[in-house]
Amino acid sequence: MSAEQIPYVAFLRAVNVGGRKVEMARLRAELDGLGLGPVRTYIASGNVFFDSGRTDREKLRAEIEQRLAETFGFDVPTALYTLAEVEEAYAAAPFGTTKPEAHERFSLLFTTGRLAEDVLPQAGKRGDWEVVGVHGTTAYVLYRVVDGKGPANPVPLLEKAFGVQGTGRFHHTVEKIIAAAREG
């Protein structure tokens, strides 16, 4: 009898930006090679879906990161969630059905570890971003355009504050990621 297959979503950080090219077909093939098939991707920004009977998430994440570093020649931090956890994080978002103002964006920061609320509040000095809540391993970030300038990237600061690695996805994109992952 085979182990129950768990649907996973892997969020890869900083792929296909700043010269960090990751071809989705090659990415899928490499992860298929780890026995994670069939692997699917959603848009070329590092959203990966697969099913696995493996439950040791830290070991699985380490294997994925090692394979990607060997294949592409640079580190690819990976936040690994079950599909149920992504759905739960999305449902717990403090944004609800509120539409962002024209100068705002809602984002989920998916991370590699549990987030302690005692390091809150976290916010940009210009008021261009703030963490408006956390849920397990996910932080909720409100971005703002201030004085015509887009927000600074808070991910490095938040990684240091929380002691994790992470990558963000806009709230509306997470809804699409969930729908694409369910199609599998």
C-alpha positions in Angstrom: 0.0 0.0 0.0 1.4 3.4 -1.0 1.5 6.4 1.4 -1.3 8.9 1.1 -0.4 11.6 -1.5 -0.3 15.1 0.0 -0.8 18.0 -2.4 2.1 20.5 -1.9 2.7 24.0 -3.1 6.3 25.2 -3.3 6.9 29.0 -3.5 10.3 29.7 -5.0 11.9 33.0 -4.2 13.4 35.3 -6.8 13.2 33.2 -9.9 13.2 34.8 -13.4 14.2 38.2 -12.0 17.6 39.8 -11.9 19.3 37.3 -14.2 18.1 34.3 -12.1 16.6 32.4 -15.1 14.7 29.2 -14.3 12.9 27.6 -17.2 9.7 26.0 -16.0 10.0 22.8 -18.2 13.5 22.2 -16.7 12.3 23.0 -13.2 9.4 20.5 -13.6 11.8 17.8 -14.9 14.2 18.3 -12.1 11.5 18.0 -9.4 10.0 15.0 -11.3 13.5 13.5 -10.9 13.1 13.8 -7.1 10.0 11.6 -7.4 7.6 14.5 -7.0 5.7 14.0 -10.2 3.7 15.0 -11.8 5.0 18.5 -11.2 3.1 21.5 -12.4 3.9 25.2 -12.4 1.8 28.3 -12.4 3.2 31.4 -14.2 7.0 31.7 -14.4 7.5 33.3 -11.0 8.1 30.1 -9.0 4.8 28.5 -8.0 5.1 24.7 -8.1 2.5 22.0 -7.4 3.1 18.3 -6.8 1.8 15.4 -4.8 4.0 13.4 -2.5 3.6 10.8 0.2 6.6 12.3 2.0 5.8 14.0 5.3 9.3 15.2 6.5 8.8 18.7 5.1 12.2 20.0 6.2 14.0 17.1 4.5 11.9 17.5 1.3 12.5 21.3 1.2 16.2 20.8 1.7 16.3 18.2 -1.2 14.4 20.6 -3.5 16.7 23.5 -2.7 19.8 21.4 -3.2 18.5 20.1 -6.6 17.6 23.6 -7.7 21.0 25.1 -6.6 22.9 22.3 -8.4 20.7 22.7 -11.6 20.5 26.4 -11.9 23.7 27.5 -10.2 22.2 29.7 -7.5 20.3 29.3 -4.3 16.5 29.2 -4.6 14.9 29.5 -1.2 11.7 27.5 -1.1 8.7 27.9 1.2 6.9 24.5 1.2 3.3 24.3 2.1 0.5 21.8 1.7 -2.3 23.0 -0.4 -4.6 22.9 2.6 -2.2 25.2 4.5 -2.2 27.7 1.5 -6.0 27.7 1.5 -6.0 28.2 5.3 -3.5 31.1 5.1 -5.5 32.7 2.3 -8.7 32.4 4.3 -7.1 33.8 7.4 -5.8 36.9 5.6 -7.0 40.1 7.4 -7.7 41.7 4.0 -11.0 39.7 3.6 -13.0 40.9 0.7 -11.7 44.4 1.0 -10.4 45.8 -2.2 -7.1 47.7 -2.0 -7.1 51.4 -2.7 -5.3 52.4 -5.9 -2.1 53.1 -4.0 -2.2 49.8 -2.0 -1.4 46.1 -2.6 -2.1 43.2 -0.3 0.5 40.4 -0.1 1.1 37.1 1.7 4.7 36.3 2.7 5.2 32.6 2.6 8.1 31.5 4.8 10.2 28.5 5.9 9.2 28.6 9.6 6.8 29.7 12.2 6.4 33.4 12.8 6.5 34.9 16.3 4.0 37.7 16.8 6.3 39.2 19.5 8.5 40.7 16.7 5.5 42.8 15.5 5.0 45.5 14.6 7.1 45.6 11.5 6.8 48.5 9.1 8.8 50.5 6.6 10.2 53.8 7.7 8.4 55.6 4.9 5.1 54.0 5.7 5.3 52.1 2.4 4.7 48.7 3.9 3.6 47.1 7.1 3.0 43.6 8.4 -0.7 43.6 9.4 -0.8 40.1 10.9 0.7 36.6 10.9 -0.8 33.2 10.8 1.5 30.2 11.4 4.3 30.5 8.8 2.6 33.3 6.8 2.8 37.1 7.2 0.3 39.5 5.7 1.8 42.6 4.3 0.2 45.8 3.1 2.2 47.7 0.5 1.6 51.4 -0.3 2.9 53.9 -2.9 4.1 56.9 -0.9 5.0 60.2 -2.5 4.8 58.5 -5.9 7.4 55.9 -5.0 6.7 52.2 -4.8 7.5 50.3 -1.6 10.9 49.0 -0.7 11.3 45.2 -0.6 10.7 44.3 3.0 11.5 40.6 2.6 15.2 40.8 3.7 14.2 42.8 6.8 11.3 40.4 7.6 13.5 37.4 7.1 16.0 38.8 9.7 13.2 39.8 12.1 11.5 36.5 12.0 14.6 34.3 11.5 13.2 32.6 8.3 13.4 32.8 4.6 10.4 33.8 2.6 8.8 35.0 -0.6 5.7 37.1 -1.3 2.7 36.7 -3.5 0.0 39.2 -4.0 -3.3 38.3 -2.4 -5.2 38.1 -5.7 -2.4 35.9 -7.1 -2.7 33.5 -4.2 -6.4 33.0 -5.1 -5.3 32.1 -8.6 -2.5 29.8 -7.3 -5.1 27.9 -5.2 -7.4 27.5 -8.1 -4.6 26.2 -10.4 -3.3 23.8 -7.7 -6.8 22.4 -7.3 -7.1 21.6 -11.0 -4.3 19.0 -10.7 
